[in-house]
Amino acid sequence: MPQFDFRKPRLFVDAALAPGETVALERSQSNYLGNVLRLATGETILVFNGRDGEWQASIEGRKRPDNLNILSQTRPQDRLPDLAYVFAPLKHARLDYMVQKAVEMGASSLQPVLTRFTQVARVNGERMRANVIEAAEQCGILSIATVGEPMALDRFLREREGQRLLVFCDEAADVTNPLKALQGDLTIPDGIDILIGPEGGFAEEERAILLRQPRTLRLALGPRVLRADTAAVAALALVQSALGDWTATRLRG
């Protein structure tokens, strides 16, 4: 397991990182370091950009933190498993929670899809990305998950790559052991799409279309009906423990 430094603050910066580089801080970042964390010139933090690994950086500025001086690399860049979390959007705080947990669980992309019973048609992509970055900052994650624009479920199914495994979580499926199903005759796939529907479940016509998809595994997540944000964590944990980077044989990134 990689060695994380949990004592130093971590900050995502959208700039190239290399020894001797100077990175200008955004106003919100300057306020966070200076007024929230009470850090002063000369103190060090950890920074990452999703491309160049993690680096130690010292704070520069006279009255407040203005810049970061990049010192040395602390961890090389890694890659997330090729694990897409595909979901019907939720409202506000529950969507924030779900995005953060999906990132913590190792999802490399987040794709909202609109279904017949989806309760939220509009999604704030900037807010989703902010939650992705915040989760990565807090949990020692080096790569930034991508956030897709919302699309209709049927369009997503038409455009996705057929060789990827589609894990379709369905409360109407027979209750069996989902971990055993994932550990069955499946080979390590070229990528995995985990699909969680809306609070109202999938319509029958949507379920029929899903079951016709190539390389589809339909799972019930136990004998109880889970809320969508809870189902996200349960499904991601199952897939990661059976096929993902919780195992010795890792899903390719």
C-alpha positions as a Markdown table, in Angstrom:
| # | Residue | x | y | z |
|---|---|---|---|---|
| 1 | Met | 0.0 | 0.0 | 0.0 |
| 2 | Pro | 1.4 | 3.5 | -0.9 |
| 3 | Gln | 2.6 | 5.6 | 2.0 |
| 4 | Phe | 0.3 | 8.7 | 2.4 |
| 5 | Asp | 1.2 | 11.8 | 4.4 |
| 6 | Phe | -2.1 | 12.6 | 6.1 |
| 7 | Arg | -0.7 | 15.4 | 8.2 |
| 8 | Lys | 0.0 | 17.9 | 5.4 |
| 9 | Pro | -2.9 | 19.6 | 3.5 |
| 10 | Arg | -3.3 | 18.5 | -0.1 |
| 11 | Leu | -4.4 | 20.9 | -2.9 |
| 12 | Phe | -5.3 | 20.3 | -6.5 |
| 13 | Val | -3.7 | 22.8 | -8.9 |
| 14 | Asp | -4.4 | 23.0 | -12.6 |
| 15 | Ala | -0.8 | 23.7 | -13.6 |
| 16 | Ala | 2.3 | 21.7 | -14.6 |
| 17 | Leu | 4.4 | 20.4 | -11.7 |
| 18 | Ala | 8.2 | 20.2 | -11.7 |
| 19 | Pro | 11.0 | 21.2 | -9.5 |
| 20 | Gly | 11.4 | 25.0 | -9.3 |
| 21 | Glu | 8.0 | 25.8 | -10.9 |
| 22 | Thr | 5.9 | 28.6 | -9.4 |
| 23 | Val | 2.2 | 28.1 | -9.3 |
| 24 | Ala | -0.1 | 31.0 | -8.7 |
| 25 | Leu | -2.9 | 30.4 | -6.2 |
| 26 | Glu | -6.5 | 31.1 | -7.0 |
| 27 | Arg | -8.2 | 33.5 | -4.5 |
| 28 | Ser | -10.2 | 30.7 | -2.9 |
| 29 | Gln | -7.1 | 28.6 | -2.5 |
| 30 | Ser | -5.2 | 31.6 | -1.0 |
| 31 | Asn | -8.1 | 32.1 | 1.5 |
| 32 | Tyr | -8.2 | 28.4 | 2.4 |
| 33 | Leu | -4.5 | 28.2 | 3.1 |
| 34 | Gly | -4.1 | 31.6 | 4.8 |
| 35 | Asn | -7.4 | 32.2 | 6.7 |
| 36 | Val | -8.8 | 28.6 | 7.2 |
| 37 | Leu | -5.6 | 26.6 | 7.8 |
| 38 | Arg | -3.6 | 29.6 | 9.1 |
| 39 | Leu | -0.5 | 28.6 | 7.1 |
| 40 | Ala | 2.3 | 31.2 | 6.5 |
| 41 | Thr | 5.1 | 31.8 | 4.1 |
| 42 | Gly | 7.6 | 29.0 | 4.1 |
| 43 | Glu | 5.3 | 26.3 | 5.3 |
| 44 | Thr | 4.8 | 23.3 | 3.0 |
| 45 | Ile | 1.8 | 21.5 | 1.6 |
| 46 | Leu | 1.2 | 18.7 | -0.9 |
| 47 | Val | -0.1 | 19.4 | -4.4 |
| 48 | Phe | -1.2 | 17.4 | -7.4 |
| 49 | Asn | -2.7 | 18.0 | -10.8 |
| 50 | Gly | -4.0 | 14.6 | -11.9 |
| 51 | Arg | -1.0 | 14.2 | -14.4 |
| 52 | Asp | 2.3 | 14.7 | -12.7 |
| 53 | Gly | 2.0 | 12.9 | -9.4 |
| 54 | Glu | 2.1 | 14.5 | -6.0 |
| 55 | Trp | 4.6 | 17.2 | -5.0 |
| 56 | Gln | 5.8 | 19.0 | -1.9 |
| 57 | Ala | 5.4 | 22.8 | -2.3 |
| 58 | Ser | 6.3 | 25.8 | -0.1 |
| 59 | Ile | 3.9 | 28.7 | 0.3 |
| 60 | Glu | 5.1 | 32.1 | -0.9 |
| 61 | Gly | 3.6 | 35.6 | -0.3 |
| 62 | Arg | 4.0 | 38.7 | 1.8 |
| 63 | Lys | 0.6 | 39.4 | 3.4 |
| 64 | Arg | -1.2 | 36.2 | 2.3 |
| 65 | Pro | -0.3 | 33.0 | 0.4 |
| 66 | Asp | 0.0 | 34.0 | -3.3 |
| 67 | Asn | 2.1 | 31.3 | -4.9 |
| 68 | Leu | 3.5 | 27.9 | -4.4 |
| 69 | Asn | 7.1 | 27.0 | -5.1 |
| 70 | Ile | 7.3 | 23.3 | -6.2 |
| 71 | Leu | 10.0 | 21.5 | -4.4 |
| 72 | Ser | 10.2 | 17.7 | -4.9 |
| 73 | Gln | 8.0 | 14.8 | -5.9 |
| 74 | Thr | 6.5 | 12.7 | -3.1 |
| 75 | Arg | 4.6 | 10.1 | -5.2 |
| 76 | Pro | 4.6 | 9.3 | -8.9 |
| 77 | Gln | 1.4 | 9.5 | -10.9 |
| 78 | Asp | -0.8 | 6.4 | -10.9 |
| 79 | Arg | -3.9 | 5.4 | -12.9 |
| 80 | Leu | -7.4 | 4.6 | -11.7 |
| 81 | Pro | -9.0 | 1.4 | -12.7 |
| 82 | Asp | -11.2 | 1.6 | -15.9 |
| 83 | Leu | -14.3 | 1.8 | -13.8 |
| 84 | Ala | -17.2 | 4.0 | -14.9 |
| 85 | Tyr | -20.0 | 4.9 | -12.5 |
| 86 | Val | -23.2 | 5.4 | -14.5 |
| 87 | Phe | -26.2 | 6.7 | -12.5 |
| 88 | Ala | -29.5 | 8.5 | -12.6 |
| 89 | Pro | -28.9 | 11.9 | -11.0 |
| 90 | Leu | -30.1 | 12.7 | -7.4 |
| 91 | Lys | -31.0 | 15.9 | -5.7 |
| 92 | His | -28.4 | 18.3 | -4.2 |
| 93 | Ala | -26.8 | 16.9 | -1.1 |
| 94 | Arg | -27.3 | 13.3 | -1.9 |
| 95 | Leu | -25.7 | 13.8 | -5.3 |
| 96 | Asp | -22.8 | 15.5 | -3.7 |
| 97 | Tyr | -22.4 | 12.5 | -1.3 |
| 98 | Met | -22.7 | 10.0 | -4.1 |
| 99 | Val | -20.1 | 11.7 | -6.2 |
| 100 | Gln | -17.6 | 11.9 | -3.3 |
| 101 | Lys | -18.1 | 8.3 | -2.4 |
| 102 | Ala | -17.7 | 7.1 | -6.0 |
| 103 | Val | -14.4 | 8.9 | -6.2 |
| 104 | Glu | -13.2 | 7.5 | -2.9 |
| 105 | Met | -14.2 | 4.0 | -4.2 |
| 106 | Gly | -12.0 | 4.4 | -7.2 |
| 107 | Ala | -14.3 | 5.3 | -10.1 |
| 108 | Ser | -12.4 | 6.9 | -13.0 |
| 109 | Ser | -15.4 | 8.4 | -14.7 |
| 110 | Leu | -18.9 | 9.6 | -13.6 |
| 111 | Gln | -21.7 | 9.5 | -16.2 |
| 112 | Pro | -25.2 | 10.8 | -15.4 |
| 113 | Val | -28.0 | 9.1 | -17.4 |
| 114 | Leu | -31.6 | 10.1 | -17.7 |
| 115 | Thr | -34.2 | 7.4 | -17.3 |
| 116 | Arg | -38.0 | 7.3 | -17.3 |
| 117 | Phe | -38.2 | 7.7 | -13.5 |
| 118 | Thr | -35.2 | 10.0 | -13.0 |
| 119 | Gln | -36.2 | 12.8 | -10.6 |
| 120 | Val | -33.6 | 15.3 | -11.6 |
| 121 | Ala | -33.1 | 16.3 | -15.3 |
| 122 | Arg | -30.5 | 19.1 | -14.8 |
| 123 | Val | -27.1 | 18.4 | -13.3 |
| 124 | Asn | -24.5 | 21.0 | -12.2 |
| 125 | Gly | -21.4 | 19.7 | -13.8 |
| 126 | Glu | -19.1 | 22.3 | -12.1 |
| 127 | Arg | -20.4 | 21.3 | -8.7 |
| 128 | Met | -19.9 | 17.6 | -9.5 |
| 129 | Arg | -16.3 | 18.3 | -10.6 |
| 130 | Ala | -15.7 | 20.4 | -7.4 |
| 131 | Asn | -16.9 | 17.4 | -5.4 |
| 132 | Val | -14.6 | 15.1 | -7.4 |
| 133 | Ile | -11.6 | 17.3 | -6.6 |
| 134 | Glu | -12.5 | 17.7 | -2.9 |
| 135 | Ala | -12.7 | 13.9 | -2.5 |
| 136 | Ala | -9.4 | 13.4 | -4.2 |
| 137 | Glu | -7.7 | 16.1 | -2.1 |
| 138 | Gln | -9.0 | 14.6 | 1.2 |
| 139 | Cys | -8.3 | 10.9 | 0.3 |
| 140 | Gly | -4.8 | 10.9 | -1.2 |
| 141 | Ile | -6.1 | 10.2 | -4.7 |
| 142 | Leu | -3.8 | 11.4 | -7.5 |
| 143 | Ser | -6.0 | 11.1 | -10.6 |
| 144 | Ile | -9.1 | 13.1 | -11.2 |
| 145 | Ala | -12.2 | 11.3 | -12.3 |
| 146 | Thr | -13.9 | 12.7 | -15.4 |
| 147 | Val | -17.5 | 14.0 | -15.3 |
| 148 | Gly | -19.7 | 13.4 | -18.3 |
| 149 | Glu | -22.6 | 15.5 | -19.5 |
| 150 | Pro | -26.0 | 14.0 | -18.8 |
| 151 | Met | -27.4 | 11.8 | -21.6 |
| 152 | Ala | -30.5 | 9.6 | -22.1 |
| 153 | Leu | -30.0 | 6.0 | -21.0 |
| 154 | Asp | -30.7 | 4.7 | -24.5 |
| 155 | Arg | -28.1 | 6.9 | -26.0 |
| 156 | Phe | -25.5 | 5.8 | -23.4 |
| 157 | Leu | -26.2 | 2.2 | -24.3 |
| 158 | Arg | -25.9 | 2.8 | -28.0 |
| 159 | Glu | -22.6 | 4.6 | -27.7 |
| 160 | Arg | -20.8 | 2.6 | -25.0 |
| 161 | Glu | -18.1 | 0.1 | -26.1 |
| 162 | Gly | -19.6 | -3.4 | -26.3 |
| 163 | Gln | -16.6 | -5.2 | -24.9 |
| 164 | Arg | -16.9 | -3.5 | -21.5 |
| 165 | Leu | -18.7 | -5.3 | -18.7 |
| 166 | Leu | -22.1 | -3.8 | -17.8 |
| 167 | Val | -22.9 | -4.4 | -14.1 |
| 168 | Phe | -26.6 | -3.6 | -14.0 |
| 169 | Cys | -27.9 | -3.3 | -10.4 |
| 170 | Asp | -31.6 | -4.1 | -10.3 |
| 171 | Glu | -33.9 | -4.4 | -7.3 |
| 172 | Ala | -36.2 | -6.7 | -9.4 |
| 173 | Ala | -33.4 | -9.3 | -9.9 |
| 174 | Asp | -33.5 | -12.6 | -8.0 |
| 175 | Val | -31.6 | -12.2 | -4.7 |
| 176 | Thr | -28.5 | -14.3 | -4.9 |
| 177 | Asn | -24.9 | -13.8 | -3.8 |
| 178 | Pro | -23.7 | -10.8 | -5.8 |
| 179 | Leu | -20.0 | -11.3 | -4.9 |
| 180 | Lys | -20.1 | -14.9 | -6.0 |
| 181 | Ala | -21.7 | -13.8 | -9.3 |
| 182 | Leu | -18.9 | -11.4 | -9.9 |
| 183 | Gln | -16.3 | -14.0 | -9.0 |
| 184 | Gly | -17.7 | -16.6 | -11.3 |
| 185 | Asp | -16.6 | -17.2 | -14.9 |
| 186 | Leu | -15.9 | -13.6 | -15.7 |
| 187 | Thr | -12.5 | -12.7 | -17.1 |
| 188 | Ile | -10.9 | -9.4 | -16.1 |
| 189 | Pro | -12.6 | -7.1 | -18.6 |
| 190 | Asp | -11.4 | -4.2 | -20.7 |
| 191 | Gly | -13.5 | -1.9 | -18.5 |
| 192 | Ile | -16.5 | -1.9 | -16.3 |
| 193 | Asp | -19.7 | 0.2 | -16.3 |
| 194 | Ile | -21.7 | 0.1 | -13.1 |
| 195 | Leu | -25.2 | 1.2 | -13.6 |
| 196 | Ile | -27.5 | 2.4 | -10.8 |
| 197 | Gly | -31.0 | 3.5 | -11.6 |
| 198 | Pro | -33.2 | 6.2 | -10.0 |
| 199 | Glu | -35.2 | 6.0 | -6.8 |
| 200 | Gly | -38.2 | 4.7 | -8.7 |
| 201 | Gly | -36.3 | 1.9 | -10.3 |
| 202 | Phe | -36.1 | 1.1 | -14.0 |
| 203 | Ala | -39.1 | 1.0 | -16.3 |
| 204 | Glu | -39.9 | -2.4 | -17.8 |
| 205 | Glu | -38.9 | -1.3 | -21.3 |
| 206 | Glu | -35.5 | 0.0 | -19.9 |
| 207 | Arg | -34.9 | -3.3 | -18.1 |
| 208 | Ala | -35.6 | -5.3 | -21.3 |
| 209 | Ile | -33.1 | -3.1 | -23.3 |
| 210 | Leu | -30.5 | -3.5 | -20.6 |
| 211 | Leu | -30.9 | -7.3 | -20.6 |
| 212 | Arg | -30.2 | -7.4 | -24.3 |
| 213 | Gln | -26.8 | -5.6 | -23.9 |
| 214 | Pro | -23.7 | -7.7 | -24.6 |
| 215 | Arg | -21.6 | -8.7 | -21.5 |
| 216 | Thr | -24.3 | -7.7 | -19.0 |
| 217 | Leu | -24.4 | -8.9 | -15.4 |
| 218 | Arg | -27.6 | -8.3 | -13.5 |
| 219 | Leu | -27.3 | -8.0 | -9.8 |
| 220 | Ala | -29.5 | -7.6 | -6.8 |
| 221 | Leu | -27.8 | -5.9 | -3.9 |
| 222 | Gly | -29.2 | -8.0 | -1.1 |
| 223 | Pro | -32.8 | -8.6 | 0.2 |
| 224 | Arg | -33.5 | -4.9 | 1.0 |
| 225 | Val | -34.2 | -2.1 | -1.4 |
| 226 | Leu | -31.3 | 0.4 | -1.1 |
| 227 | Arg | -31.4 | 4.2 | -1.7 |
| 228 | Ala | -29.5 | 5.1 | -4.8 |
| 229 | Asp | -26.6 | 6.7 | -2.9 |
| 230 | Thr | -26.2 | 3.6 | -0.7 |
| 231 | Ala | -26.4 | 1.4 | -3.7 |
| 232 | Ala | -23.5 | 3.3 | -5.3 |
| 233 | Val | -21.2 | 2.4 | -2.4 |
| 234 | Ala | -22.4 | -1.2 | -2.2 |
| 235 | Ala | -22.0 | -1.8 | -5.9 |
| 236 | Leu | -18.6 | -0.2 | -6.2 |
| 237 | Ala | -17.3 | -2.1 | -3.1 |
| 238 | Leu | -18.5 | -5.4 | -4.6 |
| 239 | Val | -16.9 | -4.8 | -8.0 |
| 240 | Gln | -13.7 | -3.5 | -6.6 |
| 241 | Ser | -13.4 | -6.5 | -4.2 |
| 242 | Ala | -14.1 | -9.0 | -7.0 |
| 243 | Leu | -12.6 | -7.5 | -10.2 |
| 244 | Gly | -11.1 | -4.1 | -9.3 |
| 245 | Asp | -8.0 | -2.8 | -7.6 |
| 246 | Trp | -8.8 | -4.3 | -4.3 |
| 247 | Thr | -7.6 | -7.6 | -5.7 |
| 248 | Ala | -4.2 | -8.9 | -6.7 |
| 249 | Thr | -5.3 | -9.1 | -10.4 |
| 250 | Arg | -6.2 | -5.5 | -11.1 |
| 251 | Leu | -8.7 | -4.1 | -13.6 |
| 252 | Arg | -6.7 | -2.3 | -16.2 |
| 253 | Gly | -6.7 | 1.5 | -16.1 |
